[in-house]
Amino acid sequence: MEIDANNLQNLVQRQMYEDPSGGTFNMRIMLQFAQISSNSDMTEDERASLFDLLHVIALKFAAIWGHDQRYKTRENEMIAECEAKPTDRRKNEPMRFKSGQELYIEFDGFLVQCKSVLDHMVVILHYTLGVQFSSLGTFGDNGNKTIKILTPKNISANPMVRREAAKLLIDHIEKNQDWLKGMINTRDRMNHFTSGGIPPMSFGVASIIEKDGVQTLHRPRMSKDMTVKEYMTSTVDSVLFFIERFIGLAMFTRLPRYAIQYKHSEDPKAMRWNLIPAALMQQLIDSAQIDPSKIVRGAPDK
């Protein structure tokens, strides 16, 4: 569509993304990697296509956040209702559990989107390591399918930096595979009823005054020491870290004039990847301003 700049009626303003987290996903997914790609050797078409991928990944995080927040709100409402009218076992009352149907549905949706965003993450390998779309598939078999794609026989050595990146990505997956496997297994139990599923009745909430007079709150739990809501909060952080680091490690293959450095921050909105101009890198290392063991170097200019 052609737009006549002299005719204001034809001008369109479009909001690309509304970040429900207050800016975390916009900064650490869309803006961070859009800026990195602008310093890459990608073509304009590649950058535009990559931006669409980043946009979809950010939308997936918005969905994850939405499920998490709705779960939190509804569980707090249920807790307040139950604690206002607790079951008193000293009076031989039947135990009353508040139905957790909405909690079950939100947790199910949360896990589905967590797995989906991992599946989309894998597509970055097309733009950075030259893997064909048809070979990518999903983040299958708890990441083992992606590890197989990244083995040297499947990654071109031209340039060699692709195999260097592949090795770093395999290491990143393997270091995080335990919790990834646990999350994906829980998704499969809820979404595919594997291993007998997870009983919806376990998502009930109750406040019970025991016979000794102690009032106890019962709420959905992943284990004795962790509630479902605590698990969801931890998983959002883990998935964001995993994907942010995966994309950065993949993108350095397209940065001929830069090295990149991952820096942890207490600020959830802070970008983690720093670009370091190759021309200044040795000077910064010699002056102890950067730690050479913490940086990843891109492919040299052709």
C-alpha positions as CSV (number, residue, x, y, z in Angstrom):
1,M,0.0,0.0,0.0
2,E,1.3,3.4,-1.0
3,I,0.9,6.3,1.5
4,D,0.6,9.9,0.5
5,A,2.5,11.8,3.2
6,N,0.5,14.9,2.3
7,N,-2.8,13.3,3.1
8,L,-3.0,12.7,6.9
9,Q,-6.2,10.6,6.4
10,N,-4.0,7.9,4.9
11,L,-1.5,7.8,7.8
12,V,-1.8,4.7,10.1
13,Q,-0.5,4.4,13.6
14,R,-0.2,0.8,14.8
15,Q,0.8,-0.4,18.2
16,M,3.1,-3.4,17.6
17,Y,3.1,-5.0,21.0
18,E,1.4,-4.4,24.4
19,D,3.7,-5.8,27.1
20,P,1.6,-7.0,30.1
21,S,4.8,-7.3,32.2
22,G,5.5,-3.6,32.1
23,G,8.3,-3.8,29.6
24,T,10.3,-7.0,30.5
25,F,9.4,-8.9,27.3
26,N,9.6,-5.9,25.0
27,M,13.0,-5.0,26.2
28,R,14.6,-8.5,26.6
29,I,13.1,-10.1,23.5
30,M,11.9,-7.6,20.9
31,L,14.1,-4.5,21.4
32,Q,17.3,-6.3,22.5
33,F,17.5,-8.6,19.5
34,A,16.1,-6.1,17.0
35,Q,19.0,-3.9,18.0
36,I,21.5,-6.7,17.8
37,S,20.2,-7.7,14.3
38,S,20.6,-4.1,13.1
39,N,24.4,-4.5,13.8
40,S,24.5,-7.9,12.0
41,D,25.3,-8.8,8.5
42,M,21.7,-9.9,7.8
43,T,19.9,-8.6,4.8
44,E,16.9,-6.3,5.3
45,D,14.6,-9.2,4.4
46,E,16.2,-11.4,7.0
47,R,15.9,-8.7,9.6
48,A,12.2,-8.2,8.8
49,S,11.5,-11.9,9.0
50,L,13.5,-12.2,12.2
51,F,11.5,-9.4,13.7
52,D,8.3,-11.2,13.0
53,L,9.7,-14.2,14.9
54,L,10.7,-12.1,17.8
55,H,7.2,-10.5,17.8
56,V,5.6,-13.9,18.0
57,I,7.9,-15.0,20.8
58,A,7.0,-11.9,22.7
59,L,3.3,-12.6,22.2
60,K,3.9,-16.1,23.6
61,F,5.4,-14.6,26.7
62,A,2.4,-12.3,27.0
63,A,0.2,-15.3,26.9
64,I,2.4,-17.1,29.6
65,W,2.2,-13.9,31.8
66,G,-1.6,-13.7,31.3
67,H,-2.1,-17.3,32.5
68,D,0.2,-16.8,35.5
69,Q,-1.6,-13.6,36.6
70,R,-5.1,-15.0,36.2
71,Y,-4.1,-18.0,38.2
72,K,-2.7,-15.7,40.9
73,T,-5.8,-13.6,41.0
74,R,-8.2,-16.4,41.2
75,E,-6.3,-18.4,43.7
76,N,-6.1,-15.4,46.0
77,E,-9.8,-14.9,45.7
78,M,-10.4,-18.6,46.6
79,I,-8.1,-18.4,49.6
80,A,-9.9,-15.3,50.9
81,E,-13.3,-17.0,50.5
82,C,-12.1,-20.2,52.3
83,E,-10.3,-18.4,55.1
84,A,-13.5,-16.3,55.7
85,K,-15.5,-19.5,56.2
86,P,-13.1,-22.3,57.2
87,T,-14.1,-25.9,57.8
88,D,-13.9,-26.6,61.6
89,R,-13.1,-30.3,62.2
90,R,-13.7,-29.8,65.9
91,K,-17.4,-29.6,65.0
92,N,-17.3,-32.8,62.8
93,E,-18.1,-30.7,59.7
94,P,-17.4,-32.1,56.3
95,M,-14.3,-30.7,54.7
96,R,-15.2,-28.1,52.0
97,F,-12.8,-27.6,49.1
98,K,-13.3,-24.7,46.7
99,S,-13.4,-26.0,43.1
100,G,-10.1,-25.4,41.3
101,Q,-11.5,-25.7,37.8
102,E,-10.2,-22.2,36.8
103,L,-6.8,-22.9,38.3
104,Y,-6.5,-26.1,36.4
105,I,-7.4,-24.4,33.1
106,E,-4.9,-21.6,33.6
107,F,-2.1,-23.9,34.6
108,D,-2.7,-26.1,31.6
109,G,-2.7,-23.0,29.3
110,F,0.5,-21.8,31.0
111,L,2.4,-25.0,30.3
112,V,1.2,-25.2,26.7
113,Q,2.5,-21.7,26.0
114,C,5.8,-22.4,27.7
115,K,6.4,-25.4,25.4
116,S,5.1,-23.4,22.4
117,V,7.6,-20.5,23.0
118,L,10.4,-23.1,23.0
119,D,9.3,-24.5,19.7
120,H,9.3,-21.0,18.2
121,M,12.8,-20.2,19.7
122,V,14.3,-23.1,17.7
123,V,13.5,-21.2,14.4
124,I,16.3,-18.7,15.2
125,L,18.7,-21.4,13.9
126,H,17.4,-20.8,10.4
127,Y,18.6,-17.2,10.4
128,T,21.9,-17.8,12.3
129,L,23.2,-21.3,11.6
130,G,21.6,-21.8,8.2
131,V,19.3,-24.7,9.2
132,Q,16.5,-25.2,6.8
133,F,13.0,-24.5,8.1
134,S,12.0,-28.1,7.1
135,S,14.7,-29.5,9.4
136,L,13.8,-27.5,12.5
137,G,10.5,-28.9,13.7
138,T,10.0,-28.3,17.4
139,F,12.0,-28.4,20.7
140,G,11.3,-32.1,20.7
141,D,12.3,-34.9,23.1
142,N,13.1,-32.4,25.9
143,G,15.6,-30.6,23.7
144,N,17.4,-33.7,22.4
145,K,15.9,-33.2,18.9
146,T,17.5,-29.7,18.8
147,I,20.8,-31.1,20.1
148,K,20.8,-33.6,17.2
149,I,20.2,-30.7,14.7
150,L,23.2,-28.9,16.2
151,T,25.7,-31.8,15.9
152,P,28.7,-31.0,13.6
153,K,27.5,-33.3,10.8
154,N,24.3,-31.2,10.5
155,I,25.9,-27.7,10.8
156,S,28.0,-26.2,8.0
157,A,31.6,-25.3,8.8
158,N,31.4,-22.3,6.5
159,P,31.9,-20.2,8.4
160,M,33.4,-22.2,11.3
161,V,31.7,-19.9,13.8
162,R,28.5,-21.8,13.2
163,R,29.9,-24.9,14.7
164,E,31.3,-22.9,17.6
165,A,27.9,-21.5,18.2
166,A,26.3,-25.0,17.9
167,K,28.6,-26.3,20.6
168,L,27.7,-23.5,23.0
169,L,24.0,-24.0,22.3
170,I,24.2,-27.8,23.0
171,D,26.0,-27.0,26.3
172,H,23.2,-24.5,27.1
173,I,20.5,-27.0,26.5
174,E,22.2,-29.7,28.5
175,K,22.8,-27.5,31.5
176,N,19.1,-26.7,31.6
177,Q,17.7,-30.0,30.6
178,D,16.6,-31.2,34.0
179,W,14.1,-28.5,34.7
180,L,13.0,-28.4,31.0
181,K,12.2,-32.1,31.1
182,G,10.2,-31.6,34.3
183,M,8.2,-28.8,32.7
184,I,7.6,-30.6,29.5
185,N,6.6,-33.8,31.3
186,T,4.1,-31.8,33.4
187,R,2.7,-30.2,30.2
188,D,2.3,-33.7,28.7
189,R,0.5,-35.0,31.8
190,M,-2.0,-32.2,31.7
191,N,-2.3,-31.8,28.0
192,H,-2.0,-35.4,26.8
193,F,-3.0,-37.3,30.0
194,T,0.3,-39.1,29.9
195,S,1.1,-41.2,33.0
196,G,-2.5,-40.8,34.1
197,G,-2.6,-37.0,33.9
198,I,-2.8,-34.6,36.9
199,P,-6.2,-34.9,38.8
200,P,-8.3,-31.7,38.5
201,M,-9.4,-32.3,42.1
202,S,-5.8,-31.6,43.3
203,F,-6.4,-27.9,42.3
204,G,-8.9,-27.3,45.1
205,V,-8.4,-24.8,47.9
206,A,-9.6,-25.2,51.5
207,S,-9.0,-23.6,54.9
208,I,-9.4,-26.2,57.7
209,I,-9.3,-25.7,61.5
210,E,-7.8,-28.9,62.8
211,K,-9.0,-30.6,66.0
212,D,-6.1,-29.0,67.8
213,G,-7.4,-25.5,66.8
214,V,-4.7,-24.8,64.2
215,Q,-6.0,-23.4,61.0
216,T,-4.3,-24.8,57.9
217,L,-4.5,-23.6,54.3
218,H,-4.6,-26.2,51.5
219,R,-3.8,-25.1,48.0
220,P,-2.5,-26.7,44.8
221,R,1.1,-27.9,45.1
222,M,3.8,-29.3,42.9
223,S,5.5,-30.8,45.9
224,K,5.6,-30.6,49.7
225,D,7.8,-27.5,49.5
226,M,6.4,-25.7,46.4
227,T,3.0,-24.5,45.5
228,V,1.8,-24.5,41.8
229,K,2.0,-20.6,41.8
230,E,5.6,-20.6,43.1
231,Y,6.4,-23.1,40.3
232,M,4.8,-20.8,37.7
233,T,6.7,-17.8,38.9
234,S,10.0,-19.7,38.8
235,T,9.2,-21.1,35.4
236,V,8.5,-17.8,33.8
237,D,12.0,-16.6,34.9
238,S,13.7,-19.8,33.8
239,V,12.1,-19.9,30.3
240,L,12.9,-16.2,29.7
241,F,16.5,-16.7,30.7
242,F,16.8,-19.9,28.6
243,I,15.4,-18.3,25.5
244,E,17.2,-15.0,25.8
245,R,20.5,-16.8,26.2
246,F,19.8,-19.3,23.4
247,I,18.9,-16.5,20.9
248,G,22.0,-14.5,21.8
249,L,24.3,-17.4,21.5
250,A,22.8,-18.2,18.0
251,M,23.0,-14.6,16.8
252,F,26.7,-14.0,17.4
253,T,27.3,-15.9,14.2
254,R,26.0,-12.9,12.3
255,L,28.0,-10.3,14.1
256,P,31.3,-9.9,12.1
257,R,32.3,-6.6,13.8
258,Y,31.3,-7.4,17.4
259,A,31.7,-9.7,20.3
260,I,28.8,-10.2,22.7
261,Q,28.7,-10.5,26.5
262,Y,25.9,-11.8,28.7
263,K,25.5,-9.9,31.9
264,H,23.2,-10.8,34.8
265,S,21.1,-8.1,36.3
266,E,18.6,-7.7,39.2
267,D,16.5,-5.4,37.0
268,P,14.0,-7.7,35.2
269,K,13.7,-5.2,32.3
270,A,17.4,-4.8,31.7
271,M,18.8,-6.1,28.4
272,R,21.4,-8.9,29.2
273,W,23.5,-8.9,26.0
274,N,26.1,-6.3,25.4
275,L,27.7,-5.6,22.0
276,I,31.5,-5.1,22.1
277,P,33.1,-3.6,19.0
278,A,35.8,-6.0,17.8
279,A,38.1,-3.0,17.2
280,L,38.0,-2.1,20.9
281,M,37.9,-5.6,22.4
282,Q,41.6,-6.2,23.0
283,Q,41.9,-2.7,24.5
284,L,39.1,-3.5,26.9
285,I,40.5,-6.9,27.8
286,D,44.0,-5.4,28.5
287,S,42.5,-2.7,30.7
288,A,40.5,-5.3,32.6
289,Q,37.2,-3.7,31.7
290,I,35.9,-7.0,30.4
291,D,36.6,-10.6,31.2
292,P,37.6,-12.5,28.0
293,S,36.1,-15.7,29.4
294,K,32.7,-14.0,29.5
295,I,32.5,-12.9,25.9
296,V,31.5,-14.7,22.6
297,R,33.2,-13.5,19.4
298,G,31.4,-13.3,16.1
299,A,32.6,-14.4,12.7
300,P,35.2,-12.2,11.1
301,D,34.4,-10.0,8.2
302,K,34.7,-11.8,4.8
